[in-house]
Amino acid sequence: MHTGRHVFRGGRPFHLAVFALLLLFAVAAEVHIATGSARAVLLSFKPEPPSELLAHPERVNVPGLVSVAFAGADDARITGWFVPPASKNAGTVILLHGTSADRTSMLPELRILANAHLGVLAFDSPGYGTSQGKIHWSEGERDALEGAVDFLSHRRDVDPNRIGALGFSMGGYILAQVAATDRRLRALVFAATPSDAREQTAWEARRWGVLSRIPASVTLEYFSGMPVEDESAISCMPKLAPRPLLFVAGDADMTVPPPMTNALYAAARAPKALWFVPGAHHGGYTSIAPSVYGARIAAFFGAALGAPTST
């Protein structure tokens, strides 16, 4: 029987309540997405606990390897491992790791190059491993690389005219910035290196469009401490000529996607080479193509720096 009363669930108050609930849910979802994107950027700068291997270089099982230290920015103590070249006329290669890692992440490359009779210096970037300093992937990291070149240049067992470097991911980004002005770095390998820090952050935060990209970009610019106005890796590429360059990346890399590597390669000048490791993601090339990857980087540095590549 009709009573003449309004039914609440069919009236305007009900619709307003539903709208308010949906709006609240949308705002909460947006905050959650934004917070998650910002947190992801900050976590990429957070170091993992130092590997136990750092305190036991004898367990690395590389003949001649010793622990070394040199000065970085503001006299921060930068720590690393050094393997001398087989002879004075052999080259020496500096290895730079990426974010949330330390020098142990570059052990495959260290072993490959040491077995090829090249000298190797792998060090922990500021704030990582056992190195002092703060993590910003900017001036401090560049100063650490400059300190590494200085360290090698003053050693009697290293030819200062035969120094090269291999940088992985953000290590490659720093390498591009330093090598643009430091001509002492004579041969360069860029592995899974972002072309531009802003673009790479936007790519990784692409899932929810502007809801995730904007917070991630703001976090990178204002809270991570990384000066995004610094010169990008891609803008440094033309300045590296005529030194030989090798670009390595995985064709399944979803962190630094192939188009970004292609853009970096296109911006560089000859002599240059590009190799996509089939089936590889962000690193791990020795797991996917151990013999080919090892042979390529050893041959590249051997030819560029004048060292033998056979064991």
MIBAZA-711520 format. One record per residue (C-alpha): residue in three letters; x, z, y. Coordinates in steps of 0.25 Angstrom, whole numbers, plus 5000, padded with zeros to 4 digits. Layout:
<recs>
ALAXZY...
</recs>
This chain:
<recs>
MET500050005000HIS500549975014THR500850095022GLY501250025035ARG502650095035HIS503950015036VAL504749995024PHE506150045028ARG506949945018GLY506249825024GLY506349855038ARG507349845050PRO508049985047PHE508349945033HIS508949815038LEU509849885048ALA510249985038VAL510749875029PHE511449795040ALA512149925044LEU512549955030LEU513149805028LEU513849815042LEU514449945038PHE514949885024ALA515449765031VAL516249845041ALA516749935030ALA517149815022GLU517949755034VAL518649885037HIS519049885022ILE519549745022ALA520349765035THR520949895031GLY521349835017SER521949715024ALA522749805034ARG523149895022ALA523649775015VAL524649735026LEU525149875028LEU525349895013SER526249765013PHE527149835022LYS527249965013PRO528449975004GLU528350004990PRO529050134984PRO530550094983SER530950034969GLU531750134961LEU532650014958LEU533250034973ALA533950154969HIS534550094956PRO535249964959GLU535949964946ARG534549944939VAL534449804946ASN535549754937VAL536149654946PRO537649654946GLY538349694959LEU537049744965VAL537249864975SER536349944984VAL536649914999ALA536149955013PHE536249895027ALA535549925040GLY534249865045ALA533449885058ASP533850015065ASP534950045055ALA533850055044ARG534550065030ILE534149935022THR534449945007GLY534749844997TRP535449784985PHE536649694986VAL537249594976PRO538549534981PRO538649384979ALA539549334967SER540549274978LYS540749274993ASN540349124993ALA538949164986GLY537749184994THR537049314996VAL535449324997ILE534649435004LEU533349474998LEU532149515006HIS530949574999GLY529449575004THR528449685007SER528149804999ALA529449784991ASP530949814991ARG532249744986THR531849764972SER530749654973MET531949554976LEU532649594963PRO532349454956GLU532949384967LEU534149474968ARG534449454953ILE534249304954LEU535249294966ALA536249394961ASN536249314947ALA536549184955HIS537749254961LEU537249274975GLY537349394983VAL535949474985LEU535549574995ALA534149634993PHE533649745002ASP532449825005SER531749795018PRO531549905028GLY530650015023TYR530649955009GLY531450004997THR532550095002SER532750035015GLN532450105028GLY531550045040LYS530150015042ILE529349905036HIS528849795046TRP529349665041SER529949635054GLU531149675062GLY531649785052GLU531649695041ARG532349585048ASP533449685052ALA533549725038LEU533749575034GLU534749555045GLY535449685040ALA535549625026VAL536249495032ASP537149585040PHE537549665027LEU537849545019SER538549475030HIS539549595031ARG539849595016ARG541149535011ASP540549494998VAL539449405006ASP539649275013PRO538849295026ASN538649145026ARG537949145013ILE536749245015GLY535349205011ALA534049275009LEU532749275001GLY531549345007PHE530249374999SER528849385006MET529049465019GLY530549465016GLY530549315018TYR529849335031ILE530949425036LEU531949335031ALA531349215039GLN531349295052VAL532849345050ALA533349215045ALA532749135057THR533849195066ASP534949245056ARG535649125051ARG536549215041LEU535349195031ARG535749065025ALA534749035014LEU533349085014VAL532249105003PHE530849145007ALA529949194995ALA528449214998THR528749225012PRO527549235022SER527549135033ASP526949225043ALA526649365042ARG525249355050GLU524849245041GLN525249305028THR524549435032ALA523249355035TRP523349285022GLU523449415014ALA522249465021ARG521449345020ARG520449395010TRP519349445020GLY519649355031VAL519849415045LEU519349545040SER520649565032ARG521549465040ILE521449535054PRO521749675049ALA522849635041SER523449555053VAL523249675062THR523949765052LEU525149675051GLU525249665066TYR525049805071PHE525249895059SER526249845049GLY527349835060MET527649695057PRO527749615070VAL526949495067GLU527549425080ASP528849415073GLU529249275069SER528549225056ALA529349175044ILE528749035046SER529149025061CYS530549065056MET530748955046PRO531248845055LYS532348935060LEU532948955046ALA533448805045PRO534348755040ARG534548865030PRO534048835016LEU532648905013LEU531848925000PHE530448965000VAL529849024987ALA528449064985GLY527349084974ASP526348974973ALA525349084970ASP525749174981MET524549234988THR525349324997VAL526149215004PRO525349095000PRO526048954997PRO525448895010MET526249005018THR527548975010ASN527348825013ALA527148855028LEU528448935028TYR529148825020ALA528648715030ALA529148785042ALA530548795036ARG531548685038ALA532448625028PRO533248655019LYS532048725012ALA531348734998LEU530048794994TRP529648834980PHE528348894975VAL528448974963PRO527348934954GLY526349044950ALA527149144959HIS526449244968HIS527049324979GLY528449334973GLY528849364958TYR529549224957THR530449274947SER529249314938ILE528649174939ALA529849084940PRO531149164937SER532149064934VAL531648954944TYR531549054955GLY532849124952ALA533548984952ARG532948934965ILE533349054973ALA534649064967ALA534948914969PHE534448914983PHE535349024988GLY536448974979ALA536448834986ALA536148895000LEU537149005000GLY538248944990ALA538149034978PRO538048994963THR536749004957SER537149024942THR537349154935
</recs>
